[in-house]
Amino acid sequence: MECYANKREHAKSLSPKHLRYRGIGLVWTVLVIFVLLLFAGLTIDTARLCLIVHQMHNGADAAALAGAPWVIRDQDYARYMAQQFAGQNNANRDPVLLDLNEANEAYGDIIIGRYTYNPEEGKSYFFRYDPLAADPIPINALAVMTTRAQNRQDLGGPIPLLFGPLVDVLTADLGSSCEICDPESYEIIPNPNTGEIPRKHGPYAIAVPVGGSGAGLICLRHNLTGLHVNGNSTITLNNIGNPPIFEDGVIWINSLDDELCLTATGTPEIKSNILNIAADDITIKGNFEFPPEPEMYINFRQPPIPDPLLWLNTDENKPTNNLAIMGTDLGSIFINNNSSVPAEPILSGYYSGGLELDAGTEENPVQLSSGVYVLDGDGLKVGSNAVVVAEPGVFFYITGEGVCDIGGGATFIASSMTSGLYQGIIIAQDHLDLNMASIIGGPGFNLEGAMYFPQHVENQQQKSDFALTLGGTGVAFNNQIIADSIYIPGTADIIVNYDGRNPAPVSRAYLVE
């Protein structure tokens, strides 16, 4: 074994060149460890920032879903709900904070606007709602953008880094941006803070509600054709609500059939604030004429609107299960030109044979008392020669084998009840009664209330296979038409004056981005 003294003697014999490199391994070890620590720190900080972005995204999703159900009816409450639900989510152990952005400025934290999809371009757009605009766009969506940045200390400021201080980087900014477009040019609005054209990135979310708005004409069915318009007919939907809500001046077609949901022969015209179509990418069959934006907006890929009168199809709410309404069977009443018009109003109640009315004059009309009419057998038939006037507050419920058949030229004046379970509804057909209805109005036609024909027609091959045939010239329907499917023949001129009744319940909201 070599002794220590001999080792020292051996070292003395080394040249100065070799002595200079003694201990270099320790230096390299320190440098490599430092670099490894930097890489490990970078990995940990990056993973941590990814986690925080995910947490901020969760907060944005929750906020958008919470605010969207209220966005049409109450924008202030929609902002409040979005802010509250965002705060129930944490990012970096801090609540996700949002500014209410009550002025609805572009690229604020909570932005109310309109989301739409253009099937020709295959692209979706989000437009900011501007309450000061001459023609404000309709509202149907809420966007949320979450931020943690140096210039947003009110939201918690930037995210402190764990290992960044090793290289003099103390914090990191996290933010999001969606593309907010100008409703006239469809061009992306530059970010007012940076002047840059943003691209969709980061923790943001856009949600739209299912329901929450009303519609004057609703086609409920989810397949085949919801609405077919023939000839040179015109459909006009007026929003007469008080106050009028732009989103309520709506025709809503729930059919998801991309090619058959809305069809036409001839050159019909549709006039409405909004035409909402559930189909994803539609080829409208026919030469429809539509007013340009902003007179009318056509929105594709819209969530099917829930049936606002679905409750009427439940057994407990059907008049047929109400003994007080049914009472004694009153049989049937048939009045034509060969019959004398009763001097007293026809009583409400249950008619197993239905009502068939085809007589009367302006001086001596067929009169109906107020109340609920449950009509089986022939259902409700009003001929073209009829003059029928009902006392205020009637509801016609057609069930069993009953048919609703109101002919053109008839004078039929009636208004719905103003209180009770069936208030606001003038005619409804049992959804189990699969007979197709026909209402052809005329100048003397004035039924005020919702008309409801939910019977689902399974085989739709001909024009007669629609749940409701709706026609007439210069006919004003007040105030809502809801049917499984609707056929409008010939040169009909249909006007629906919708007053905002029966808004569809908000069943849910869903994320579109």
Residue, then its C-alpha position, 0 to 999 in steps of 0.5 A: m500500500e502506498c503511503y500518504a507521503n508517497k502520494r504527495e511526492h507523486a503530486k510534486s512530480l506532476s507538471p503545472k499544466h496538469l495541476r491546473y485541471r484539478g477540481i474541474g469535475l466539481v465545477w461541472t457537477v455544480l453547473v449540471i445540477f443547476v441546469l437540471l434544477l432549471f429544467a425541473g423548475l421549468t417543468i414544474d412551473t409549466a405543469r403548474l401553469c397548465l393546471i391553473v389554466h385548466q382551473m380557470h377554464n373550469g371557472a369560465d365554463a361554470a360561469a357561462l353555463a350559469g349565466a346563459p339561462w338568464v341572458i335573454r330575459d335579464q342580462d343583469y342577473a345573467r352577469y351576476m350568476a356568471q360572476q357568482f359561479a365563477g367565484q365558486n371555482n378556484a385557480n391557484r387556490d384563489p377564487v376565479l374572479l370576473d368583472l361584471n362588464e356592465a357596459n358590455e365592452a369588447y373583450g371584457d370578462i362577461i360579454i353578452g351577444r349573439y352566437t351564430y353558425n354560417p353553414e356556407e362558411g362552416k364557421s361560427y361567429f360571436f357578436r357583441y351586443d351593443p345596446l346603443a346601436a341603432d339596430p341592436i343584434p338579438i341576444n342568445a349567448l354569453a361569453v366569459m373570459t378569465t384573466r390573471a395578469q399584471n394589468r388586472q390586479d383586481l382579478g388577483g394579478p399574475i401567477p407567482l412562479l416557484f422556480g422562475p425567480l432563479v432566472d429573475v422571472l417572478t410571475a406569469d400572465l394568463g389570459s384568454s381571448c375569443e373572436i368577437c365580430d362586428p355584426e355588419s362586416y363580420e370582421i374580428i374587432p381588434n382588442p382595444n387593449t392591445g390593438e391586435i386581432p385576437r385568435k381563440h385561445g386560453p380559458y374562455a367559454i361561450a354558452v347558449p340557453v335552451g329555452g328562455s325566449g318565446a316564439g310566435l310560431i313553433c314547429l315541434r317535430h325533430n325530424l322530416t319537415g317542420l314547416h312547408v310553405n306553398g305558392n306565394s304565401t306570406i308569413t308575418l310574425n309581429n312582436i306585440g309584447n309589452p315591452p317587446i323583446f326582440e328575441d320573441g319575434v321568432i319562428w322556431i323550427n325544431s327539425l334536425d333534418d338538414e335538407l327537409c326541415l324547411t321546404a317550399t314550392g313557389t316563392p313564399e316570403i317569411k317576415s320575422n325578427i328571427l328564424n331559428i332552425a335546429a338543423d346543422d347545415i341546411t339546404i332550404k328547399g324552395n325559393f324563399e324570400f327573406p328580409p336582410e339583416p338586421e330586419m331579420y336574422i336566420n340562425f342555424r344550429q340552434p337548440p330545439i326549443p322545449d315545448p312550452l305547453l308540454w304540461l298540457n299532455t300530462d294526465e293530471n292536466k288534461p280536461t278529460n280527467n277533471l270531473a268538474i269540467m266533464g260533468t254530464d255528457l251534452g252529446s253533440i250540436f249540429i247547426n247548419n243553414n237548415s237549422s234555427v240558431p239557438a236564442e241562448p248561448i251554447l253551454s260549455g262542457y263535454y260533448s261526446g259528439g262534438l260541435e259542428l257549426d255552419a250557420g248564423t249572421e252578424e245580427n244573429p250569430v251562433q253564441l257560445s258561453s264562456g268556459v271549457y269545451v271538451l270535444d270528441g266525435d266530430g270535434l270542432k267544425v266551423g263551416s265557411n258559412a258560420v258566424v260564431v261569437a263566443e263570450p270572453g274566456v273559452f278553451f276548446y280541447i279536442t280529444g278522442e277522434g275529434v277533428c279541428d276543422i275551421g273553414g275559410g270564410a267563417t266568422f269566428i270570434a273568441s278569446s282565451m281565459t285570463s285566469g285558471l289552468y288553461q289561461g291564454i290557450i284558445i284551442a288545443q288538441d290531445h297529443l294522442d288524437l292523431n287527426m290532422a287539423s285545418i284552420i283556414g281563416g278569413p277577414g272575420f276570423n279572430l281567435e285570441g290565444a295560443m293554438y296547440f296541435p302537438q300530435h306527431v304525424e309519423n308518415q309525412q308523404q303528402k301535404s295532408d300529412f302535417a299536423l296543422t294546415l294553416g291558411g287564409t288571406g289577411v288572417a291575423f292569429n293572436n297570439q301564438i301557434i304551436a304545432d308538430s308540423i305546419y303546412i301553409p297552402g296556396t297564396a295564404d297571407i298569415i299574420v301572427n301577432y305574438d305577445g310574449r306568452n308561453p316562453a319556453p322554460v329554460s331547460r338547460a344551457y350548453l357550451v358551444e365553445 
